[in-house]
Amino acid sequence: MEENINIIKSASIPEREEIIVDFARWLETTSQEALVYGEGRFAVISANMAEAIRVNADELARDKPEMTERVLQQASAMISQFKAAYPHRVISRSVH
């Protein structure tokens, strides 16, 4: 994840957009896992951030790379924070 943030400045616009969408997917996955663990507020925040990133991926890819880098660092921090609190990977997302 961190290596993607580091190459964002040197990447082409289509590559940047692909990296940005990847981060949105990672946030969505984290959101789903948070729901399994009962972290509803974190799940909503992650899902909203993922949606905002996905909707604005084109603009983020074309605008200033520094701004994109900052957004991706915030997304990475959210994912890292969740993984630190819940280090075990979710195998099944079934909620009963």
CNS distance restraints for C-alpha pairs under 8 A (distance, minus, plus):
assign (resid   1 and name CA) (resid   5 and name CA) 6.74 0.50 0.50
assign (resid   1 and name CA) (resid  76 and name CA) 7.17 0.50 0.50
assign (resid   2 and name CA) (resid   6 and name CA) 6.38 0.50 0.50
assign (resid   2 and name CA) (resid  76 and name CA) 7.71 0.50 0.50
assign (resid   3 and name CA) (resid   7 and name CA) 6.38 0.50 0.50
assign (resid   4 and name CA) (resid   8 and name CA) 6.30 0.50 0.50
assign (resid   4 and name CA) (resid  19 and name CA) 6.76 0.50 0.50
assign (resid   5 and name CA) (resid  69 and name CA) 5.94 0.50 0.50
assign (resid   5 and name CA) (resid  72 and name CA) 6.59 0.50 0.50
assign (resid   5 and name CA) (resid  73 and name CA) 7.11 0.50 0.50
assign (resid   6 and name CA) (resid  69 and name CA) 7.89 0.50 0.50
assign (resid   7 and name CA) (resid  11 and name CA) 6.09 0.50 0.50
assign (resid   8 and name CA) (resid  16 and name CA) 6.00 0.50 0.50
assign (resid   8 and name CA) (resid  19 and name CA) 7.92 0.50 0.50
assign (resid   8 and name CA) (resid  65 and name CA) 6.61 0.50 0.50
assign (resid   8 and name CA) (resid  68 and name CA) 7.86 0.50 0.50
assign (resid   8 and name CA) (resid  69 and name CA) 6.77 0.50 0.50
assign (resid   9 and name CA) (resid  65 and name CA) 5.42 0.50 0.50
assign (resid   9 and name CA) (resid  66 and name CA) 7.47 0.50 0.50
assign (resid   9 and name CA) (resid  69 and name CA) 7.96 0.50 0.50
assign (resid  11 and name CA) (resid  15 and name CA) 5.74 0.50 0.50
assign (resid  11 and name CA) (resid  16 and name CA) 5.86 0.50 0.50
assign (resid  12 and name CA) (resid  16 and name CA) 6.07 0.50 0.50
assign (resid  13 and name CA) (resid  17 and name CA) 6.18 0.50 0.50
assign (resid  13 and name CA) (resid  61 and name CA) 5.43 0.50 0.50
assign (resid  13 and name CA) (resid  62 and name CA) 6.09 0.50 0.50
assign (resid  14 and name CA) (resid  18 and name CA) 6.26 0.50 0.50
assign (resid  14 and name CA) (resid  61 and name CA) 7.41 0.50 0.50
assign (resid  15 and name CA) (resid  19 and name CA) 6.26 0.50 0.50
assign (resid  16 and name CA) (resid  20 and name CA) 6.12 0.50 0.50
assign (resid  16 and name CA) (resid  61 and name CA) 5.23 0.50 0.50
assign (resid  17 and name CA) (resid  21 and name CA) 6.17 0.50 0.50
assign (resid  17 and name CA) (resid  57 and name CA) 5.77 0.50 0.50
assign (resid  17 and name CA) (resid  58 and name CA) 6.24 0.50 0.50
assign (resid  17 and name CA) (resid  60 and name CA) 7.48 0.50 0.50
assign (resid  17 and name CA) (resid  61 and name CA) 5.09 0.50 0.50
assign (resid  18 and name CA) (resid  22 and name CA) 6.17 0.50 0.50
assign (resid  19 and name CA) (resid  23 and name CA) 6.42 0.50 0.50
assign (resid  20 and name CA) (resid  24 and name CA) 6.47 0.50 0.50
assign (resid  20 and name CA) (resid  53 and name CA) 7.09 0.50 0.50
assign (resid  20 and name CA) (resid  54 and name CA) 7.39 0.50 0.50
assign (resid  20 and name CA) (resid  57 and name CA) 6.06 0.50 0.50
assign (resid  20 and name CA) (resid  60 and name CA) 7.87 0.50 0.50
assign (resid  20 and name CA) (resid  61 and name CA) 7.56 0.50 0.50
assign (resid  20 and name CA) (resid  72 and name CA) 7.37 0.50 0.50
assign (resid  21 and name CA) (resid  25 and name CA) 6.29 0.50 0.50
assign (resid  21 and name CA) (resid  53 and name CA) 7.33 0.50 0.50
assign (resid  21 and name CA) (resid  54 and name CA) 5.83 0.50 0.50
assign (resid  21 and name CA) (resid  57 and name CA) 6.63 0.50 0.50
assign (resid  22 and name CA) (resid  26 and name CA) 6.26 0.50 0.50
assign (resid  23 and name CA) (resid  27 and name CA) 6.17 0.50 0.50
assign (resid  23 and name CA) (resid  50 and name CA) 7.54 0.50 0.50
assign (resid  23 and name CA) (resid  72 and name CA) 7.11 0.50 0.50
assign (resid  23 and name CA) (resid  75 and name CA) 7.10 0.50 0.50
assign (resid  23 and name CA) (resid  76 and name CA) 7.81 0.50 0.50
assign (resid  24 and name CA) (resid  28 and name CA) 6.21 0.50 0.50
assign (resid  24 and name CA) (resid  49 and name CA) 7.69 0.50 0.50
assign (resid  24 and name CA) (resid  50 and name CA) 4.36 0.50 0.50
assign (resid  24 and name CA) (resid  51 and name CA) 6.98 0.50 0.50
assign (resid  24 and name CA) (resid  53 and name CA) 6.02 0.50 0.50
assign (resid  24 and name CA) (resid  54 and name CA) 5.88 0.50 0.50
assign (resid  25 and name CA) (resid  29 and name CA) 6.22 0.50 0.50
assign (resid  25 and name CA) (resid  50 and name CA) 7.02 0.50 0.50
assign (resid  26 and name CA) (resid  30 and name CA) 6.18 0.50 0.50
assign (resid  26 and name CA) (resid  79 and name CA) 7.73 0.50 0.50
assign (resid  27 and name CA) (resid  31 and name CA) 6.06 0.50 0.50
assign (resid  27 and name CA) (resid  46 and name CA) 5.68 0.50 0.50
assign (resid  27 and name CA) (resid  47 and name CA) 6.63 0.50 0.50
assign (resid  27 and name CA) (resid  49 and name CA) 7.50 0.50 0.50
assign (resid  27 and name CA) (resid  50 and name CA) 5.48 0.50 0.50
assign (resid  27 and name CA) (resid  75 and name CA) 7.08 0.50 0.50
assign (resid  27 and name CA) (resid  79 and name CA) 6.64 0.50 0.50
assign (resid  28 and name CA) (resid  32 and name CA) 6.31 0.50 0.50
assign (resid  28 and name CA) (resid  46 and name CA) 6.61 0.50 0.50
assign (resid  28 and name CA) (resid  47 and name CA) 5.48 0.50 0.50
assign (resid  28 and name CA) (resid  50 and name CA) 5.99 0.50 0.50
assign (resid  29 and name CA) (resid  33 and name CA) 6.26 0.50 0.50
assign (resid  30 and name CA) (resid  34 and name CA) 6.06 0.50 0.50
assign (resid  30 and name CA) (resid  43 and name CA) 7.34 0.50 0.50
assign (resid  30 and name CA) (resid  46 and name CA) 7.05 0.50 0.50
assign (resid  30 and name CA) (resid  79 and name CA) 6.54 0.50 0.50
assign (resid  30 and name CA) (resid  82 and name CA) 7.50 0.50 0.50
assign (resid  31 and name CA) (resid  35 and name CA) 6.44 0.50 0.50
assign (resid  31 and name CA) (resid  42 and name CA) 7.02 0.50 0.50
assign (resid  31 and name CA) (resid  43 and name CA) 4.12 0.50 0.50
assign (resid  31 and name CA) (resid  44 and name CA) 6.90 0.50 0.50
assign (resid  31 and name CA) (resid  45 and name CA) 7.90 0.50 0.50
assign (resid  31 and name CA) (resid  46 and name CA) 5.27 0.50 0.50
assign (resid  31 and name CA) (resid  47 and name CA) 5.63 0.50 0.50
assign (resid  32 and name CA) (resid  36 and name CA) 6.62 0.50 0.50
assign (resid  32 and name CA) (resid  43 and name CA) 6.58 0.50 0.50
assign (resid  32 and name CA) (resid  93 and name CA) 7.61 0.50 0.50
assign (resid  33 and name CA) (resid  37 and name CA) 6.46 0.50 0.50
assign (resid  33 and name CA) (resid  43 and name CA) 7.80 0.50 0.50
assign (resid  33 and name CA) (resid  90 and name CA) 6.44 0.50 0.50
assign (resid  33 and name CA) (resid  93 and name CA) 7.11 0.50 0.50
assign (resid  34 and name CA) (resid  38 and name CA) 6.20 0.50 0.50
assign (resid  34 and name CA) (resid  39 and name CA) 4.98 0.50 0.50
assign (resid  34 and name CA) (resid  40 and name CA) 6.70 0.50 0.50
assign (resid  34 and name CA) (resid  42 and name CA) 6.56 0.50 0.50
assign (resid  34 and name CA) (resid  43 and name CA) 5.20 0.50 0.50
assign (resid  34 and name CA) (resid  82 and name CA) 7.81 0.50 0.50
assign (resid  35 and name CA) (resid  39 and name CA) 5.44 0.50 0.50
assign (resid  35 and name CA) (resid  40 and name CA) 5.54 0.50 0.50
assign (resid  35 and name CA) (resid  43 and name CA) 5.82 0.50 0.50
assign (resid  36 and name CA) (resid  90 and name CA) 7.95 0.50 0.50
assign (resid  36 and name CA) (resid  93 and name CA) 6.12 0.50 0.50
assign (resid  36 and name CA) (resid  94 and name CA) 7.51 0.50 0.50
assign (resid  36 and name CA) (resid  95 and name CA) 6.39 0.50 0.50
assign (resid  39 and name CA) (resid  43 and name CA) 6.13 0.50 0.50
assign (resid  40 and name CA) (resid  44 and name CA) 6.22 0.50 0.50
assign (resid  41 and name CA) (resid  45 and name CA) 6.26 0.50 0.50
assign (resid  42 and name CA) (resid  46 and name CA) 6.04 0.50 0.50
assign (resid  43 and name CA) (resid  47 and name CA) 6.02 0.50 0.50
assign (resid  44 and name CA) (resid  48 and name CA) 6.02 0.50 0.50
assign (resid  45 and name CA) (resid  49 and name CA) 6.11 0.50 0.50
assign (resid  46 and name CA) (resid  50 and name CA) 6.06 0.50 0.50
assign (resid  46 and name CA) (resid  78 and name CA) 7.52 0.50 0.50
assign (resid  47 and name CA) (resid  51 and name CA) 6.13 0.50 0.50
assign (resid  48 and name CA) (resid  52 and name CA) 6.15 0.50 0.50
assign (resid  49 and name CA) (resid  53 and name CA) 6.13 0.50 0.50
assign (resid  49 and name CA) (resid  75 and name CA) 7.64 0.50 0.50
assign (resid  50 and name CA) (resid  54 and name CA) 6.06 0.50 0.50
assign (resid  51 and name CA) (resid  55 and name CA) 6.03 0.50 0.50
assign (resid  52 and name CA) (resid  56 and name CA) 6.13 0.50 0.50
assign (resid  53 and name CA) (resid  57 and name CA) 5.65 0.50 0.50
assign (resid  56 and name CA) (resid  60 and name CA) 6.04 0.50 0.50
assign (resid  57 and name CA) (resid  61 and name CA) 6.01 0.50 0.50
assign (resid  58 and name CA) (resid  62 and name CA) 6.32 0.50 0.50
assign (resid  59 and name CA) (resid  63 and name CA) 5.84 0.50 0.50
assign (resid  60 and name CA) (resid  64 and name CA) 7.36 0.50 0.50
assign (resid  60 and name CA) (resid  65 and name CA) 7.63 0.50 0.50
assign (resid  60 and name CA) (resid  67 and name CA) 7.58 0.50 0.50
assign (resid  60 and name CA) (resid  68 and name CA) 5.55 0.50 0.50
assign (resid  61 and name CA) (resid  65 and name CA) 7.35 0.50 0.50
assign (resid  61 and name CA) (resid  68 and name CA) 7.15 0.50 0.50
assign (resid  63 and name CA) (resid  67 and name CA) 7.64 0.50 0.50
assign (resid  63 and name CA) (resid  68 and name CA) 7.65 0.50 0.50
assign (resid  64 and name CA) (resid  68 and name CA) 6.64 0.50 0.50
assign (resid  65 and name CA) (resid  69 and name CA) 5.95 0.50 0.50
assign (resid  66 and name CA) (resid  70 and name CA) 6.27 0.50 0.50
assign (resid  67 and name CA) (resid  71 and name CA) 6.37 0.50 0.50
assign (resid  68 and name CA) (resid  72 and name CA) 6.19 0.50 0.50
assign (resid  69 and name CA) (resid  73 and name CA) 6.10 0.50 0.50
assign (resid  70 and name CA) (resid  74 and name CA) 6.33 0.50 0.50
assign (resid  71 and name CA) (resid  75 and name CA) 6.34 0.50 0.50
assign (resid  72 and name CA) (resid  76 and name CA) 6.00 0.50 0.50
assign (resid  73 and name CA) (resid  77 and name CA) 6.05 0.50 0.50
assign (resid  74 and name CA) (resid  78 and name CA) 6.31 0.50 0.50
assign (resid  75 and name CA) (resid  79 and name CA) 6.35 0.50 0.50
assign (resid  76 and name CA) (resid  80 and name CA) 6.02 0.50 0.50
assign (resid  77 and name CA) (resid  81 and name CA) 5.94 0.50 0.50
assign (resid  78 and name CA) (resid  82 and name CA) 6.34 0.50 0.50
assign (resid  79 and name CA) (resid  83 and name CA) 6.20 0.50 0.50
assign (resid  80 and name CA) (resid  84 and name CA) 6.02 0.50 0.50
assign (resid  81 and name CA) (resid  85 and name CA) 6.38 0.50 0.50
assign (resid  82 and name CA) (resid  86 and name CA) 6.01 0.50 0.50
assign (resid  82 and name CA) (resid  87 and name CA) 7.97 0.50 0.50
assign (resid  83 and name CA) (resid  87 and name CA) 4.97 0.50 0.50
assign (resid  83 and name CA) (resid  88 and name CA) 7.82 0.50 0.50
